[in-house]
Amino acid sequence: MSRLTAPTRRAARRAPSRVSVRPYRRSDDAGLSAVCLATADEGRDGSALYARPSLPGEVYALPYVRFEPDLCLVVDDGTREGGVSGYVLGTSDTAAFEDWATRAWWPGVRSRHPVADQEPGSADARLAALAASPQPTARAVVEAYPAHLHVDLMPHVQGQGLGRRLLEGFMQHAHGAGAAGVHLGVSTGNERAVGFYERLGFEVLERTERALLMGRLLP
Ligand SMILES: CC(C)(COP(=O)(O)OP(=O)(O)OC[C@H]1O[C@@H](n2cnc3c(N)ncnc32)[C@H](O)[C@@H]1OP(=O)(O)O)[C@@H](O)C(=O)NCCC(=O)NCCS
């Protein structure tokens, strides 16, 4: 058994010094989309799945930084796509975000990516359908866990404590903005992410064949 304490272990596997965690800026959008695509297949590279490579970012990343940019933290390795190699983003108020997106975000995605233009059964078709008829999150979930988030890191910055830093930063901001809890969705096939979320204090709220809904009260 290791004699190192948990904080010492965390410090020992700290990311190289040129990697930093910083607030989002508008010039990060292309980098956010690139990371979103590169992790879109249950945490692995999704670029072979999408004929429209911008779609995952348009659904899972960019609406959040339009609505609540202060909640987004970026991992910057100083090299790739303007340095963006990971992020956490989301909202402190899912109900308000969903109202805003229905009016101000999904119509644009629908017009850029009509369902009828997608290959039936494809990953593009699935996301175009989400934009065409967005489903509100269940009221009981939103009331107890009003915030929700997405966190994605490129492989070269995984396993170095950055996911924990991003999530803790997000949860602190969301709690400061008044959220009493946070929820998220994860594919059942993404066992690594499920273990990570459990380690960070999330528990399973709902389970379907393909996905888990997980939540954690704040702080
Ligand atoms: C999932 C992900 C965000 C985790 O981030 P990470 O930087 O690799 O994780 P960290 O190094 O910060 O780990 C934080 C803690 O979780 C623990 N942990 C990580 N994965 C774990 C697992 N599968 N099971 C149990 N514990 C795990 C670590 O040991 C660490 O513990 P400690 O800080 O208490 O010592 C990252 O690997 C990732 O982006 N993967 C690809 C994209 C993805 O799947 N995103 C989630 C989509 S829902």
The ligand as an ORCA input file, in Angstrom:
! r2SCAN-3c Opt
* xyz 0 1
  C     -13.265     11.584    -17.368
  C     -12.214     12.704    -17.252
  C     -12.902     14.063    -17.273
  C     -11.462     12.539    -15.906
  O     -10.499     13.565    -15.795
  P      -8.999     13.215    -15.385
  O      -8.209     14.471    -15.391
  O      -8.541     12.113    -16.263
  O      -9.199     12.694    -13.883
  P      -8.317     13.139    -12.617
  O      -6.899     12.774    -12.881
  O      -8.604     14.545    -12.269
  O      -8.904     12.174    -11.487
  C      -9.564     12.718    -10.343
  C      -9.806     11.616     -9.353
  O     -10.680     10.634     -9.896
  C     -10.066      9.354     -9.786
  N     -10.492      8.595    -10.959
  C     -10.317      8.909    -12.249
  N     -10.871      7.961    -13.033
  C     -11.387      7.041    -12.184
  C     -12.084      5.807    -12.379
  N     -12.376      5.353    -13.597
  N     -12.479      5.114    -11.303
  C     -12.220      5.562    -10.031
  N     -11.546      6.742     -9.791
  C     -11.146      7.453    -10.861
  C      -8.577      9.630     -9.785
  O      -7.843      8.561     -9.214
  C      -8.524     10.887     -8.968
  O      -8.632     10.566     -7.592
  P      -8.015     11.558     -6.428
  O      -7.965     12.966     -7.006
  O      -8.985     11.479     -5.309
  O      -6.650     11.020     -6.132
  C     -11.163     12.634    -18.403
  O     -10.486     11.418    -18.330
  C     -11.770     12.809    -19.778
  O     -11.985     13.929    -20.208
  N     -12.018     11.710    -20.522
  C     -12.479     11.781    -21.913
  C     -13.767     12.557    -22.108
  C     -14.886     12.054    -21.230
  O     -15.107     10.861    -21.086
  N     -15.616     13.023    -20.647
  C     -16.778     12.742    -19.834
  C     -17.972     12.635    -20.717
  S     -19.468     12.362    -19.771
*
